[in-house]
Amino acid sequence: VGKLFDLYRQFYKYDSNLIVSTNYIKDRINNKESKIFIAINDKNEAIGFVQLYETFGSLDLGKIIILYDLYVEKGYRKNKVGRQLMIRSHEYAKKINAKRIQLSTATDNFIGQSLYESLGYVKDTDFYTYDFEIK
């Protein structure tokens, strides 16, 4: 999954660093800080993944899931692999009684937006997202 995570970061214009990417994923798994589902092809190779973080929503009065990472290798993007990973995320959310799944995506990620909307996700028009970088 480290290789896929590195490709995912490159998709968002970050420099490739396979060692750092692999260590980041290993840490999330070893520390049980995220849930990762992996799509495997017929050759038992990882071709996609989704990474979920559990947190709580004060207004929801319950658990919510942040779907932070979804990536499918280019050659498999027309095969509904991303959709299958999303559906698996929904199943997991139901299993842990989460109230909702929240995600963000790039404004130019039209393929991702189309997928999310086809699954019933609604674009938030009520709230802005702000980031503050800690240096």
TIMI-2910 file (N, C-alpha, C, CB; in pm, 1 decimal, decimal comma, always signed):
<rs>
+----------+----------+----------+----------+----------+----------+----------+----------+----------+----------+----------+----------+------+
!      n_x !      n_y !      n_z !     ca_x !     ca_y !     ca_z !      c_x !      c_y !      c_z !     cb_x !     cb_y !     cb_z ! resn !
+----------+----------+----------+----------+----------+----------+----------+----------+----------+----------+----------+----------+------+
!    +83,1 !   -119,6 !     +0,0 !     +0,0 !     +0,0 !     +0,0 !    +87,2 !   +125,5 !     +0,0 !    -94,3 !     +0,0 !   +121,5 !  Val !
!   +209,3 !   +114,3 !    +49,9 !   +298,7 !   +229,4 !    +51,9 !   +320,2 !   +287,5 !    -86,6 !   +431,6 !   +190,9 !   +112,1 !  Gly !
!   +336,1 !   +200,4 !   -186,3 !   +355,5 !   +245,8 !   -324,5 !   +231,0 !   +320,9 !   -373,2 !   +386,2 !   +125,3 !   -418,1 !  Lys !
!   +113,7 !   +265,1 !   -346,6 !    -10,5 !   +330,8 !   -387,7 !    -27,8 !   +465,0 !   -317,0 !   -130,8 !   +240,4 !   -358,8 !  Leu !
!     +7,2 !   +468,6 !   -189,1 !     -4,6 !   +593,2 !   -113,5 !    +89,1 !   +699,5 !   -171,0 !    +26,7 !   +569,3 !    +35,9 !  Phe !
!   +208,0 !   +657,2 !   -212,5 !   +302,2 !   +750,0 !   -274,5 !   +245,9 !   +803,5 !   -407,0 !   +438,5 !   +680,8 !   -298,0 !  Asp !
!   +184,3 !   +716,1 !   -486,2 !   +122,1 !   +759,4 !   -611,7 !     +5,7 !   +854,8 !   -584,8 !    +73,1 !   +637,6 !   -692,4 !  Leu !
!    -69,5 !   +826,7 !   -481,6 !   -180,6 !   +914,1 !   -440,7 !   -128,9 !  +1054,0 !   -407,7 !   -255,1 !   +854,3 !   -318,4 !  Tyr !
!    -20,4 !  +1060,8 !   -332,5 !    +36,9 !  +1190,4 !   -295,2 !    +88,0 !  +1264,5 !   -419,1 !   +151,5 !  +1171,4 !   -193,2 !  Arg !
!   +145,5 !  +1190,4 !   -513,3 !   +191,3 !  +1252,7 !   -637,5 !    +73,4 !  +1309,0 !   -717,7 !   +269,4 !  +1150,9 !   -722,4 !  Gln !
!    -40,2 !  +1240,1 !   -713,3 !   -161,4 !  +1288,2 !   -780,1 !   -197,5 !  +1428,2 !   -730,9 !   -279,0 !  +1191,0 !   -755,9 !  Phe !
!   -173,0 !  +1453,4 !   -602,9 !   -200,3 !  +1583,8 !   -543,3 !    -76,5 !  +1673,7 !   -540,3 !   -253,7 !  +1565,8 !   -402,8 !  Tyr !
!    +18,6 !  +1645,5 !   -631,3 !   +134,7 !  +1732,5 !   -656,7 !   +240,1 !  +1733,2 !   -545,6 !    +87,2 !  +1872,3 !   -678,2 !  Lys !
!   +244,2 !  +1627,3 !   -465,3 !   +351,4 !  +1614,0 !   -366,7 !   +465,4 !  +1535,3 !   -429,5 !   +300,4 !  +1544,2 !   -236,4 !  Tyr !
!   +588,3 !  +1561,9 !   -385,0 !   +704,0 !  +1489,4 !   -436,1 !   +697,1 !  +1343,3 !   -395,3 !   +834,3 !  +1552,7 !   -385,8 !  Asp !
!   +745,7 !  +1256,4 !   -482,3 !   +750,9 !  +1114,0 !   -452,2 !   +853,7 !  +1087,3 !   -342,5 !   +784,7 !  +1032,7 !   -578,8 !  Ser !
!   +814,0 !  +1006,6 !   -245,4 !   +905,1 !   +960,8 !   -140,9 !   +848,0 !   +830,6 !    -86,6 !   +922,9 !  +1068,8 !    -26,7 !  Asn !
!   +887,3 !   +721,4 !   -150,2 !   +830,6 !   +590,7 !   -118,5 !   +857,4 !   +549,5 !    +25,6 !   +886,1 !   +486,3 !   -212,4 !  Leu !
!   +974,5 !   +579,6 !    +77,3 !  +1008,1 !   +541,2 !   +215,2 !   +917,0 !   +613,2 !   +313,9 !  +1156,3 !   +573,0 !   +246,4 !  Ile !
!   +904,4 !   +742,9 !   +298,4 !   +818,5 !   +821,0 !   +388,5 !   +673,1 !   +776,4 !   +376,3 !   +830,4 !   +971,9 !   +357,6 !  Val !
!   +627,0 !   +755,3 !   +253,4 !   +488,9 !   +712,1 !   +231,5 !   +462,1 !   +576,7 !   +295,7 !   +458,4 !   +705,7 !    +82,2 !  Ser !
!   +553,4 !   +483,2 !   +276,3 !   +537,5 !   +349,3 !   +333,8 !   +538,8 !   +355,1 !   +485,6 !   +648,1 !   +255,6 !   +284,0 !  Thr !
!   +630,0 !   +432,0 !   +541,9 !   +636,1 !   +444,3 !   +688,2 !   +510,4 !   +508,8 !   +744,6 !   +758,6 !   +525,6 !   +729,6 !  Asn !
!   +456,1 !   +606,5 !   +674,6 !   +333,2 !   +672,0 !   +720,3 !   +218,9 !   +570,1 !   +729,3 !   +294,7 !   +788,3 !   +624,7 !  Tyr !
!   +204,1 !   +490,9 !   +625,0 !    +97,4 !   +389,5 !   +623,9 !   +121,6 !   +285,0 !   +732,0 !    +88,1 !   +321,4 !   +485,6 !  Ile !
!   +245,5 !   +239,0 !   +745,1 !   +277,6 !   +141,1 !   +850,5 !   +242,0 !   +195,3 !   +988,1 !   +426,8 !   +103,8 !   +846,1 !  Lys !
!   +275,0 !   +320,9 !  +1013,7 !   +243,7 !   +382,1 !  +1143,4 !    +93,6 !   +386,9 !  +1167,6 !   +302,2 !   +523,2 !  +1151,4 !  Asp !
!    +15,7 !   +423,6 !  +1066,3 !   -129,4 !   +429,9 !  +1084,0 !   -184,0 !   +291,6 !  +1119,5 !   -198,0 !   +483,7 !   +955,9 !  Arg !
!   -132,7 !   +189,0 !  +1050,8 !   -179,6 !    +52,1 !  +1075,2 !   -134,1 !     +3,7 !  +1212,1 !   -128,6 !    -43,4 !   +965,4 !  Ile !
!     -5,1 !    +16,4 !  +1241,0 !    +49,0 !    -32,9 !  +1368,6 !    -12,1 !    +36,7 !  +1489,0 !   +199,1 !    -15,2 !  +1371,7 !  Asn !
!    -42,1 !   +165,0 !  +1476,0 !   -100,8 !   +241,1 !  +1586,6 !   -253,3 !   +237,8 !  +1586,7 !    -53,9 !   +384,3 !  +1580,6 !  Asn !
!   -310,1 !   +162,3 !  +1492,5 !   -456,2 !   +151,1 !  +1480,9 !   -522,6 !   +289,2 !  +1473,6 !   -513,0 !    +71,7 !  +1600,3 !  Lys !
!   -462,1 !   +377,2 !  +1394,9 !   -511,1 !   +514,0 !  +1382,5 !   -599,6 !   +535,1 !  +1260,7 !   -395,4 !   +608,7 !  +1376,8 !  Glu !
!   -603,2 !   +438,0 !  +1173,4 !   -691,1 !   +448,4 !  +1056,9 !   -732,7 !   +308,4 !  +1013,9 !   -620,9 !   +523,8 !   +939,7 !  Ser !
!   -833,0 !   +304,9 !   +930,0 !   -879,8 !   +179,1 !   +871,6 !   -850,7 !   +188,8 !   +723,0 !  -1034,3 !   +152,9 !   +900,1 !  Lys !
!   -783,2 !    +88,5 !   +669,0 !   -747,0 !    +89,0 !   +527,8 !   -805,1 !    -35,1 !   +461,8 !   -592,9 !    +94,6 !   +509,3 !  Ile !
!   -877,3 !    -13,6 !   +352,2 !   -926,9 !   -123,8 !   +270,6 !   -851,6 !   -119,8 !   +139,0 !  -1082,4 !   -114,7 !   +248,2 !  Phe !
!   -812,9 !   -237,7 !    +91,3 !   -727,5 !   -249,2 !    -26,7 !   -799,5 !   -329,7 !   -133,8 !   -592,0 !   -315,0 !     +9,2 !  Ile !
!   -792,9 !   -283,1 !   -257,4 !   -843,8 !   -358,7 !   -371,9 !   -727,1 !   -436,3 !   -431,9 !   -910,4 !   -264,1 !   -479,0 !  Ala !
!   -752,1 !   -562,7 !   -460,9 !   -649,1 !   -653,4 !   -512,1 !   -691,7 !   -703,6 !   -650,1 !   -625,4 !   -773,2 !   -414,0 !  Ile !
!   -596,6 !   -712,5 !   -743,6 !   -628,9 !   -766,5 !   -875,9 !   -610,9 !   -918,5 !   -877,9 !   -540,5 !   -700,8 !   -984,2 !  Asn !
!   -627,7 !   -978,0 !   -995,6 !   -617,8 !  -1123,9 !  -1010,7 !   -478,5 !  -1177,4 !   -980,8 !   -657,4 !  -1163,9 !  -1150,8 !  Asp !
!   -377,2 !  -1092,1 !   -987,6 !   -239,3 !  -1132,9 !   -960,0 !   -201,4 !  -1107,9 !   -814,5 !   -142,9 !  -1058,8 !  -1051,9 !  Lys !
!   -302,0 !  -1078,3 !   -732,3 !   -283,1 !  -1051,7 !   -589,0 !   -199,8 !   -925,6 !   -563,7 !   -216,1 !  -1171,6 !   -522,4 !  Asn !
!   -211,3 !   -828,5 !   -655,1 !   -141,3 !   -701,0 !   -641,3 !   -240,1 !   -594,2 !   -594,9 !    -74,0 !   -659,5 !   -775,4 !  Glu !
!   -193,6 !   -507,7 !   -506,2 !   -277,3 !   -396,3 !   -461,1 !   -292,7 !   -296,5 !   -575,8 !   -215,8 !   -327,0 !   -334,9 !  Ala !
!   -417,3 !   -262,7 !   -608,0 !   -443,8 !   -170,5 !   -718,9 !   -520,0 !    -45,8 !   -673,3 !   -522,7 !   -241,9 !   -828,4 !  Ile !
!   -561,3 !    -44,2 !   -548,6 !   -632,9 !    +71,1 !   -496,6 !   -651,1 !    +59,3 !   -346,8 !   -768,1 !    +86,0 !   -565,1 !  Gly !
!   -680,0 !   +172,0 !   -283,5 !   -703,4 !   +170,3 !   -139,1 !   -790,3 !   +288,0 !    -99,4 !   -570,2 !   +173,5 !    -61,8 !  Phe !
!   -851,3 !   +273,8 !    +15,8 !   -922,5 !   +383,5 !    +79,3 !   -877,2 !   +385,9 !   +224,8 !  -1079,4 !   +367,4 !    +66,7 !  Val !
!   -853,7 !   +504,6 !   +278,2 !   -811,3 !   +518,8 !   +417,2 !   -913,7 !   +604,4 !   +492,0 !   -668,6 !   +582,2 !   +426,1 !  Gln !
!   -959,5 !   +551,3 !   +604,3 !  -1064,0 !   +614,5 !   +684,3 !  -1011,4 !   +647,6 !   +822,9 !  -1187,5 !   +523,6 !   +694,4 !  Leu !
!  -1052,0 !   +762,0 !   +873,7 !  -1018,3 !   +802,5 !  +1010,2 !  -1148,9 !   +820,9 !  +1087,5 !   -932,2 !   +934,6 !  +1011,5 !  Tyr !
!  -1155,1 !   +760,8 !  +1204,4 !  -1273,4 !   +775,2 !  +1288,5 !  -1256,3 !   +894,1 !  +1382,2 !  -1299,4 !   +646,0 !  +1369,0 !  Glu !
!  -1363,0 !   +969,7 !  +1397,1 !  -1365,4 !  +1081,2 !  +1490,6 !  -1509,8 !  +1099,5 !  +1535,8 !  -1308,1 !  +1212,7 !  +1425,7 !  Thr !
!  -1538,4 !  +1210,2 !  +1600,8 !  -1674,0 !  +1235,0 !  +1648,0 !  -1722,8 !  +1368,5 !  +1596,2 !  -1680,4 !  +1231,4 !  +1801,4 !  Phe !
!  -1851,2 !  +1376,2 !  +1573,3 !  -1914,3 !  +1500,1 !  +1531,5 !  -2003,0 !  +1551,9 !  +1642,7 !  -1995,1 !  +1480,1 !  +1402,6 !  Gly !
!  -1969,5 !  +1667,9 !  +1695,3 !  -2046,8 !  +1725,2 !  +1806,1 !  -2191,6 !  +1749,8 !  +1766,9 !  -1983,4 !  +1855,6 !  +1853,1 !  Ser !
!  -2213,7 !  +1799,4 !  +1647,8 !  -2350,7 !  +1825,3 !  +1604,2 !  -2424,2 !  +1696,2 !  +1570,0 !  -2350,8 !  +1918,4 !  +1483,8 !  Leu !
!  -2349,1 !  +1596,1 !  +1527,3 !  -2407,4 !  +1465,4 !  +1496,2 !  -2435,5 !  +1383,2 !  +1621,3 !  -2315,2 !  +1387,9 !  +1404,2 !  Asp !
!  -2372,4 !  +1422,1 !  +1730,9 !  -2382,1 !  +1346,6 !  +1856,8 !  -2342,3 !  +1201,0 !  +1836,9 !  -2524,7 !  +1354,2 !  +1913,2 !  Leu !
!  -2235,1 !  +1181,8 !  +1763,7 !  -2189,1 !  +1045,6 !  +1741,6 !  -2063,6 !  +1039,6 !  +1656,8 !  -2297,3 !   +964,8 !  +1677,0 !  Gly !
!  -2028,7 !   +918,0 !  +1625,6 !  -1907,7 !   +889,8 !  +1549,1 !  -1927,6 !   +927,0 !  +1402,6 !  -1868,8 !   +741,4 !  +1562,0 !  Lys !
!  -1825,1 !   +985,3 !  +1343,4 !  -1823,1 !  +1009,5 !  +1199,7 !  -1691,9 !   +955,7 !  +1143,7 !  -1839,8 !  +1161,5 !  +1167,5 !  Ile !
!  -1690,2 !   +935,3 !  +1015,7 !  -1570,3 !   +886,8 !   +947,8 !  -1524,1 !   +994,2 !   +850,3 !  -1597,2 !   +751,3 !   +873,9 !  Ile !
!  -1395,0 !  +1020,8 !   +854,6 !  -1333,0 !  +1107,8 !   +755,5 !  -1268,9 !  +1016,0 !   +651,4 !  -1226,6 !  +1206,2 !   +821,2 !  Ile !
!  -1319,4 !  +1021,9 !   +529,9 !  -1259,0 !   +947,8 !   +420,2 !  -1154,6 !  +1041,7 !   +361,5 !  -1366,5 !   +900,9 !   +311,5 !  Leu !
!  -1029,9 !  +1017,3 !   +397,6 !   -924,9 !  +1112,0 !   +360,6 !   -854,9 !  +1073,6 !   +231,1 !   -823,3 !  +1122,3 !   +471,8 !  Tyr !
!   -838,6 !   +944,9 !   +208,2 !   -761,3 !   +900,3 !    +92,6 !   -837,3 !   +793,9 !    +15,0 !   -624,8 !   +846,2 !   +136,5 !  Asp !
!   -850,2 !   +815,0 !   -113,9 !   -902,7 !   +713,9 !   -206,0 !   -816,0 !   +720,9 !   -330,1 !  -1056,3 !   +737,2 !   -240,1 !  Leu !
!   -759,0 !   +606,9 !   -367,9 !   -672,8 !   +605,4 !   -485,5 !   -686,0 !   +471,7 !   -556,1 !   -525,7 !   +632,4 !   -446,8 !  Tyr !
!   -693,4 !   +478,1 !   -688,8 !   -695,8 !   +358,8 !   -773,4 !   -593,3 !   +380,7 !   -884,0 !   -840,2 !   +331,3 !   -832,6 !  Val !
!   -513,1 !   +278,5 !   -910,5 !   -413,6 !   +289,2 !  -1018,1 !   -481,9 !   +321,5 !  -1150,2 !   -332,2 !   +158,5 !  -1030,8 !  Glu !
!   -413,9 !   +398,3 !  -1233,2 !   -471,5 !   +447,6 !  -1359,0 !   -534,4 !   +337,3 !  -1443,8 !   -365,1 !   +517,5 !  -1439,6 !  Lys !
!   -467,0 !   +226,5 !  -1458,9 !   -515,7 !   +119,5 !  -1545,0 !   -642,3 !    +51,3 !  -1496,9 !   -410,7 !    +18,3 !  -1560,4 !  Gly !
!   -684,8 !    +80,1 !  -1375,4 !   -802,6 !    +14,6 !  -1317,3 !   -916,8 !   +112,2 !  -1289,8 !   -764,3 !    -55,5 !  -1188,7 !  Tyr !
!   -902,6 !   +236,1 !  -1329,0 !  -1001,4 !   +338,4 !  -1292,4 !  -1135,1 !   +324,0 !  -1363,1 !   -946,1 !   +473,5 !  -1321,4 !  Arg !
!  -1141,7 !   +254,9 !  -1470,8 !  -1269,0 !   +235,5 !  -1541,8 !  -1338,3 !   +105,7 !  -1498,7 !  -1245,1 !   +234,0 !  -1694,0 !  Lys !
!  -1281,1 !    +36,3 !  -1402,2 !  -1333,0 !    -94,7 !  -1361,0 !  -1415,6 !    -90,4 !  -1233,4 !  -1219,4 !   -190,1 !  -1342,3 !  Asn !
!  -1458,0 !    +27,2 !  -1191,1 !  -1542,1 !    +44,9 !  -1071,9 !  -1473,0 !     +5,7 !   -942,0 !  -1667,9 !    -35,5 !  -1086,6 !  Lys !
!  -1340,8 !     +7,4 !   -942,8 !  -1265,0 !    -25,4 !   -821,6 !  -1289,4 !    +80,7 !   -715,1 !  -1113,6 !    -37,3 !   -852,6 !  Val !
!  -1286,6 !   +207,0 !   -754,2 !  -1313,0 !   +315,1 !   -659,2 !  -1451,6 !   +302,4 !   -598,3 !  -1298,6 !   +450,5 !   -727,4 !  Gly !
!  -1549,6 !   +270,3 !   -679,7 !  -1686,9 !   +250,7 !   -631,6 !  -1692,1 !   +136,7 !   -529,4 !  -1782,2 !   +220,9 !   -750,1 !  Arg !
!  -1622,9 !    +27,8 !   -559,1 !  -1622,0 !    -86,2 !   -466,5 !  -1557,4 !    -48,3 !   -333,5 !  -1547,6 !   -205,6 !   -528,9 !  Gln !
!  -1450,4 !    +29,8 !   -339,1 !  -1385,8 !    +74,6 !   -215,4 !  -1478,0 !   +167,4 !   -136,6 !  -1253,1 !   +146,0 !   -246,7 !  Leu !
!  -1550,8 !   +251,9 !   -206,7 !  -1646,3 !   +340,9 !   -139,6 !  -1757,7 !   +260,4 !    -73,5 !  -1706,0 !   +441,8 !   -239,7 !  Met !
!  -1809,4 !   +162,6 !   -144,0 !  -1916,2 !    +79,3 !    -88,0 !  -1865,1 !     +4,2 !    +34,2 !  -1969,6 !    -20,1 !   -193,8 !  Ile !
!  -1742,4 !    -43,6 !    +28,5 !  -1683,4 !   -111,8 !   +145,2 !  -1672,9 !    -14,8 !   +262,3 !  -1543,1 !   -169,9 !   +110,8 !  Arg !
!  -1640,8 !   +109,4 !   +234,6 !  -1634,9 !   +211,8 !   +339,4 !  -1772,6 !   +233,2 !   +401,8 !  -1581,4 !   +344,6 !   +282,4 !  Ser !
!  -1876,0 !   +234,6 !   +318,7 !  -2013,0 !   +249,5 !   +369,3 !  -2049,9 !   +133,4 !   +461,0 !  -2113,1 !   +258,4 !   +252,5 !  His !
!  -2013,0 !    +12,5 !   +419,6 !  -2041,8 !   -106,0 !   +501,7 !  -1972,5 !    -96,2 !   +637,0 !  -1997,6 !   -234,4 !   +429,0 !  Glu !
!  -1849,2 !    -52,7 !   +635,4 !  -1774,7 !    -37,5 !   +760,3 !  -1838,9 !    +68,8 !   +848,7 !  -1628,2 !     -1,3 !   +731,6 !  Tyr !
!  -1878,5 !   +180,0 !   +789,3 !  -1942,3 !   +287,6 !   +866,0 !  -2069,5 !   +237,5 !   +934,3 !  -1975,0 !   +407,4 !   +774,3 !  Ala !
!  -2147,0 !   +158,6 !   +863,1 !  -2268,7 !   +101,6 !   +922,7 !  -2233,2 !     +7,2 !  +1036,9 !  -2351,8 !    +27,0 !   +816,1 !  Lys !
!  -2129,9 !    -72,6 !  +1015,9 !  -2088,1 !   -170,6 !  +1116,9 !  -2050,2 !   -103,6 !  +1248,6 !  -1970,2 !   -252,7 !  +1065,1 !  Lys !
!  -1985,6 !    +11,8 !  +1241,5 !  -1942,0 !    +79,2 !  +1364,7 !  -2041,5 !   +186,2 !  +1410,5 !  -1804,5 !   +142,8 !  +1343,7 !  Ile !
!  -2157,6 !   +188,7 !  +1345,6 !  -2264,3 !   +283,4 !  +1380,7 !  -2224,0 !   +430,0 !  +1364,4 !  -2307,6 !   +259,8 !  +1522,8 !  Asn !
!  -2146,3 !   +457,4 !  +1262,0 !  -2110,8 !   +596,8 !  +1233,3 !  -2233,9 !   +669,8 !  +1180,7 !  -1993,6 !   +605,1 !  +1130,3 !  Ala !
!  -2239,9 !   +797,8 !  +1208,0 !  -2352,2 !   +880,2 !  +1163,1 !  -2338,5 !   +919,5 !  +1016,1 !  -2362,9 !  +1005,6 !  +1249,4 !  Lys !
!  -2214,6 !   +939,9 !   +972,3 !  -2192,8 !   +981,6 !   +833,9 !  -2045,9 !   +965,6 !   +797,0 !  -2237,8 !  +1127,7 !   +813,0 !  Arg !
!  -2020,3 !   +977,9 !   +667,8 !  -1884,8 !   +981,5 !   +613,0 !  -1866,0 !  +1119,6 !   +551,8 !  -1860,8 !   +866,5 !   +506,4 !  Ile !
!  -1753,7 !  +1179,9 !   +582,4 !  -1721,3 !  +1312,7 !   +530,1 !  -1594,5 !  +1302,1 !   +446,8 !  -1703,8 !  +1416,8 !   +645,5 !  Gln !
!  -1591,1 !  +1372,5 !   +334,8 !  -1470,4 !  +1373,5 !   +252,4 !  -1454,5 !  +1508,4 !   +185,2 !  -1475,0 !  +1261,4 !   +147,1 !  Leu !
!  -1333,7 !  +1534,3 !   +141,4 !  -1301,6 !  +1652,4 !    +61,5 !  -1227,5 !  +1604,4 !    -62,0 !  -1216,0 !  +1756,8 !   +143,0 !  Ser !
!  -1237,8 !  +1680,2 !   -167,8 !  -1163,3 !  +1646,1 !   -288,0 !  -1124,1 !  +1774,2 !   -360,3 !  -1246,4 !  +1553,5 !   -380,6 !  Thr !
!  -1028,8 !  +1761,4 !   -447,8 !   -982,8 !  +1877,2 !   -524,6 !  -1095,2 !  +1928,8 !   -614,6 !   -858,5 !  +1840,5 !   -609,3 !  Ala !
!  -1098,1 !  +2058,8 !   -634,2 !  -1203,6 !  +2118,4 !   -716,3 !  -1196,8 !  +2072,3 !   -861,6 !  -1194,6 !  +2269,9 !   -710,3 !  Thr !
!  -1079,3 !  +2024,6 !   -905,1 !  -1066,2 !  +1977,1 !  -1042,9 !  -1070,2 !  +1824,9 !  -1054,4 !   -937,5 !  +2028,1 !  -1102,1 !  Asp !
!  -1103,6 !  +1755,8 !   -946,0 !  -1114,6 !  +1609,7 !   -949,2 !  -1257,5 !  +1571,9 !   -990,2 !  -1077,7 !  +1547,0 !   -809,5 !  Asn !
!  -1288,4 !  +1594,8 !  -1115,7 !  -1424,1 !  +1575,1 !  -1164,9 !  -1466,3 !  +1428,2 !  -1164,5 !  -1436,3 !  +1630,9 !  -1304,2 !  Phe !
!  -1372,2 !  +1338,5 !  -1188,2 !  -1404,7 !  +1195,8 !  -1185,9 !  -1444,3 !  +1155,0 !  -1044,6 !  -1284,8 !  +1110,6 !  -1235,7 !  Ile !
!  -1366,2 !  +1198,4 !   -945,9 !  -1399,6 !  +1168,6 !   -806,8 !  -1533,2 !  +1228,8 !   -767,1 !  -1290,7 !  +1219,7 !   -714,3 !  Gly !
!  -1556,0 !  +1353,4 !   -804,8 !  -1682,2 !  +1419,5 !   -770,8 !  -1800,7 !  +1344,4 !   -830,1 !  -1681,8 !  +1564,7 !   -820,3 !  Gln !
!  -1785,5 !  +1299,2 !   -952,5 !  -1892,0 !  +1223,8 !  -1018,4 !  -1920,7 !  +1093,7 !   -943,4 !  -1853,9 !  +1193,8 !  -1164,5 !  Ser !
!  -1814,8 !  +1025,9 !   -901,4 !  -1831,5 !   +902,8 !   -824,1 !  -1905,7 !   +931,0 !   -694,6 !  -1695,1 !   +838,4 !   -794,2 !  Leu !
!  -1860,5 !  +1028,9 !   -619,5 !  -1921,6 !  +1058,6 !   -489,7 !  -2069,1 !  +1094,6 !   -504,9 !  -1846,9 !  +1173,0 !   -420,5 !  Tyr !
!  -2098,8 !  +1178,6 !   -601,6 !  -2237,6 !  +1220,5 !   -621,2 !  -2324,9 !  +1104,5 !   -667,2 !  -2244,7 !  +1334,2 !   -722,5 !  Glu !
!  -2269,1 !  +1013,1 !   -747,3 !  -2346,7 !   +896,6 !   -791,7 !  -2379,4 !   +802,9 !   -675,9 !  -2270,2 !   +820,4 !   -899,6 !  Ser !
!  -2301,2 !   +812,3 !   -568,3 !  -2325,2 !   +729,4 !   -449,5 !  -2411,8 !   +800,9 !   -345,6 !  -2192,3 !   +689,3 !   -386,4 !  Leu !
!  -2454,7 !   +921,8 !   -376,5 !  -2543,3 !   +993,1 !   -285,7 !  -2477,9 !  +1099,5 !   -199,7 !  -2608,4 !   +897,0 !   -198,4 !  Gly !
!  -2349,1 !  +1123,7 !   -217,8 !  -2282,2 !  +1230,2 !   -143,2 !  -2333,5 !  +1364,9 !   -192,9 !  -2126,9 !  +1220,7 !   -158,3 !  Tyr !
!  -2347,3 !  +1458,5 !   -101,7 !  -2398,6 !  +1590,6 !   -134,5 !  -2288,8 !  +1693,6 !   -109,2 !  -2526,3 !  +1623,5 !    -51,5 !  Val !
!  -2264,5 !  +1777,4 !   -209,2 !  -2163,4 !  +1882,6 !   -195,9 !  -2210,7 !  +1984,8 !    -93,2 !  -2135,4 !  +1951,3 !   -333,2 !  Lys !
!  -2124,8 !  +2015,2 !     +1,5 !  -2157,6 !  +2110,2 !   +107,4 !  -2151,4 !  +2252,1 !    +52,2 !  -2061,5 !  +2094,2 !   +227,9 !  Asp !
!  -2261,0 !  +2323,0 !    +63,1 !  -2262,9 !  +2462,6 !    +20,1 !  -2286,4 !  +2556,5 !   +138,6 !  -2371,2 !  +2483,9 !    -86,5 !  Thr !
!  -2296,5 !  +2498,3 !   +258,5 !  -2324,9 !  +2577,4 !   +378,7 !  -2200,4 !  +2616,6 !   +457,2 !  -2417,0 !  +2500,8 !   +468,4 !  Asp !
!  -2092,2 !  +2540,6 !   +440,4 !  -1973,0 !  +2562,8 !   +521,3 !  -1850,5 !  +2578,6 !   +432,0 !  -1952,7 !  +2447,1 !   +620,4 !  Phe !
!  -1758,3 !  +2661,5 !   +476,2 !  -1627,6 !  +2672,6 !   +413,0 !  -1529,4 !  +2591,3 !   +494,9 !  -1581,8 !  +2821,4 !   +401,1 !  Tyr !
!  -1427,2 !  +2541,5 !   +430,4 !  -1320,7 !  +2469,7 !   +498,6 !  -1199,0 !  +2561,0 !   +504,6 !  -1287,3 !  +2334,9 !   +426,6 !  Thr !
!  -1141,9 !  +2573,9 !   +622,6 !  -1020,9 !  +2653,3 !   +641,8 !   -910,2 !  +2562,4 !   +692,5 !  -1045,5 !  +2770,8 !   +740,6 !  Tyr !
!   -788,3 !  +2592,1 !   +654,0 !   -671,1 !  +2519,4 !   +702,0 !   -574,1 !  +2618,2 !   +765,1 !   -602,7 !  +2440,8 !   +586,6 !  Asp !
!   -507,4 !  +2573,2 !   +868,5 !   -402,1 !  +2651,9 !   +931,6 !   -281,2 !  +2561,8 !   +943,8 !   -446,4 !  +2708,4 !  +1071,7 !  Phe !
!   -174,7 !  +2597,1 !   +875,8 !    -54,7 !  +2514,6 !   +875,2 !    +29,4 !  +2543,0 !   +998,9 !    +27,5 !  +2539,1 !   +747,6 !  Glu !
!    +63,7 !  +2437,5 !  +1070,8 !   +148,9 !  +2447,3 !  +1189,3 !   +293,2 !  +2433,9 !  +1142,8 !   +112,7 !  +2337,2 !  +1296,6 !  Ile !
!   +372,9 !  +2535,5 !  +1172,3 !   +513,6 !  +2533,4 !  +1127,3 !   +606,0 !  +2522,0 !  +1244,8 !   +548,1 !  +2659,0 !  +1046,5 !  Lys !
+----------+----------+----------+----------+----------+----------+----------+----------+----------+----------+----------+----------+------+
</rs>
